[in-house]
Amino acid sequence: MGFFSAIKKMFGSEPAEEQEPQIQESGDASALKEVQTPGQPETPPQQAAHAESPQDHHPDEATGAISGAAGPAAEATARAPITVAASPAEEALTLRLREAEPRLSVWLGIVLEGVDATGDLLWQRLSFLLGALEAPPQETQAFVDDFRAWTQRMEYRQVEEFRSELQYRLALALDLEDEEDERSRLFIKITEGLARTRDQLARGLDSLFSSHGELDDAFWEELEELFIMADLGYEPSLELVERLKERARKEKITQASGMRALLMAEVEEIFRAPRRIAAINPPEVVLMIGVNGVGKTTTIAKLAHRARMQGKKVMIAAADTFRAAAIEQLQVWAGRVGALFHAKAPGSDPASVAYEAMDRAVKEGVDVLFVDTAGRLQTKVNLMEELTKIRQVLGKKHPGAPHRSVLVIDATTGQNALSQTKLFKEAAGVDELIITKLDGTAKGGVAIAVAMQHHLPITFVGLGEKLEDLRPFNGEDYARALLGQKDGGAA
């Protein structure tokens, strides 16, 4: 059972007598009464490191992840009644949380009432919320300290400046990202990001479906033109039309009015990712590739941030040693997200950076190692040889590495993204795609083209500049947002 399901039981109306036998079976009734006390003394804020060299950068190890978010013990704990020895105000707050709709945004809204800026009240309220969710006190304090230090580094004071980021961190730490509320937030974000693409494609589809009766040659030709205008590209557009013709034949659809549902189903099918073996021998090594300018550096930071909030120890290795300021940019981001950082002097051999980072990651018990690489397409032969060498040294040091090779492509480049995917897939190997800058582009259809032509799963999409704006890709949500279906969030 997921932690959120357990929480819903805790805040629900289950009779206490039904809960007691399960509490007794857990064998640790005393643990069930541990609650973070909101009035505890405040721990001094963490300080960001400024004087460390790239090789010796050791951020605070408090990840802020709530480990009580899984397992039978957590389930039993979550079913326990809340017992808080608190003031009348805190008792009222506890009652409101119990009676509230079981959604993270609702709970957060309750505890943030009357809190406008950072300070003791904010940290006490966050501790109170996590304590009410029966998070272990030590991990609650680690989460609060980590977030407080981040707001200081970012120079945020007002709650509205970071409220969305706070909810995102809580969702990751509590394993609530699949909760309906979070899925709805993501769908809204994708819908907003694809607005320009949808305005172009959906309006054309509405006009096409309403102006045609039979599925004749003229209909298919106009549909093909619409796909090309949405930047699917010529060949992918032809392929998609042929796939739709075949699906219409099999399902005996002969009228244009039935094509919207057919198109929706086909796009969802294109995005359906094949299963793959996820088991690895830690640390997991993620090789990040892509041309300069696609947002690779910030994507690495966002992935590292996600992993940190999920309780993992993370390291970033700067193996792009030739691009101006690449090492410095990554070091700044590593400090912001609280990841370990490894680099050598500019101009060093990238493979040696990867090898030393791999050695250090194994020795220091790192969970995930992200390896940045160069992206100079103008010297593509040397670049691909360099990537091959990096892959070889990683595998030599840690059998099976890299476990994932992630290609980052920029949605705004349209057809160039298709050619980049082809080049990197053939020369260096690609396991998955991340598409950045989907917000504000009229070329969002490229996601369909690249998934269809290269049969690669899209794992994340970039929808803005904030750390929370890299979100898991969901083919069903993308199809609904792209094709203009507005009714609803996640199922």
Phi, psi and omega in degrees: 000135177290159182298323181296321177298320179294320179298319179298325176293320182296318181272358181277202188246027178298134177298145182298326183293335177284338183274329189302315181301321181290326177296317181294325181294335182293337176078010182213066185294331182295329181292339184287344183261002180285123179223139177294124180276120185296339184267013183292157181299145183279131177283140179304141182299150173291147179252135178288139180283135182241332190257008184277148175282162179304324183287333188251017184286114180235093178289167177302140187274356180293116185270337181082003180279144182261104187286346179283019186268013181203161172096161182300322181296318179296322180296315180295319179297317184293336179281347184289149175292149179284131177235109184234117174276097191219176177288167177303322179296319180290324177296321178295322179294319177298317179298318179296321179295320180295324184274348185285158172300134186285072176229142182300317182296325179291312179300316181296320178299323180293313185285341180267359179300128180081003179252114183254337186215168176295155181151183185303320183297318179298312183293326177293319181294319178296316177299320179297316181297311181294324176296321178295334177271009176064030172289142179302138184305319181296319181284329173300312180297322179297318179296313182296316179298317181296317181289322178298316179297323180293316179298327178290317179297322182275354180060040176268138177238314185277139183302321183296341178287334186227009184300316181297320178296321179297315179297321179297315179296318178297320180298319179290313184295325182264005180058046181248016187293335178272000178299147186306321182297317179291321177297322178295320177298318180294319180298319178298318180296315179295318180300316178294320182293329182264014186303313183292319177295317182294320179302323181282314185280311186296320178296320178296320179293318178303314180295317182295314183293328182277337184265354180241147174259284180285153174276078182263183182300322181298321179298312183294324179295317179293324179295319178299318179297320178299317179297319180296319179294332178276009174071032171286336184095160186293305183295314176299325179295317177299315181296318181295320178297318180295321178294323179290323177300316182293319179294320178297321179295315182294324183265006176057043175267122182240352182248146181298332182296340180265005187278335182297312179296324179295315179295318179301313181295323181291319179295318177299321180295321178299323184274358182289114186278141177289153177290150177214160180286122182262346183294136179220166171260107186304151002281151174285131182249122182245115179268119183260123182230161181150157182286161178298140174096358182273355182096025183295318182299311180291330177294319176301315180299318181292321177294319178297321178298315178301313182297320178298316181292341176270009174090015183261149174272125192238143172230144175244130178248128183266084180266005168268089190264001185249331181290135182302129175070006182298317182294315181298319180297315180295322180296319177299314181295321178300319177296321181294320185265356177079036178255153170294156184223137177227133179203167172235184182296149176306140180090356179292163178293120182302323181295325179291324176299314180297319181295312181294322178296320179297317179299315181293321180298320179293315183293325185264007175069037179288143178273319182224130175245119175261125181249112176283148178225166181285163181219050184265090183294336181293343174238053192297329179296310178297322180298314182292325175296321178296316179297319178299318180295319178298316179300320182293316182290326176296315180293327179292320181283326184219097184309131181098344179277149354285142182282333178218133172249114188252122177264126177260124178235153185259118183299330185289345180276354175057241185294336176298327178297324177295315181291324177296318179299317179299314182297309183291324180296317181288321188266328188236345183084129179226133179259330182203166182240146167236127181253121182258167173059036176289335179287129174082013178251149175264010185244029182296344178294347180297334178299319177296315183297314185289325178290323183286318184283323189250357174052045178245139179287140172265118186263325181219157174230142178266125186236022180159185186268341184286160179301327182282354187272006169260112188236152178302140181275134177233114185300322181294314179295319180298315181298316180293320180291322183287321186268002170091013177280119189255357189270089165117169177252222183280155176277000000 
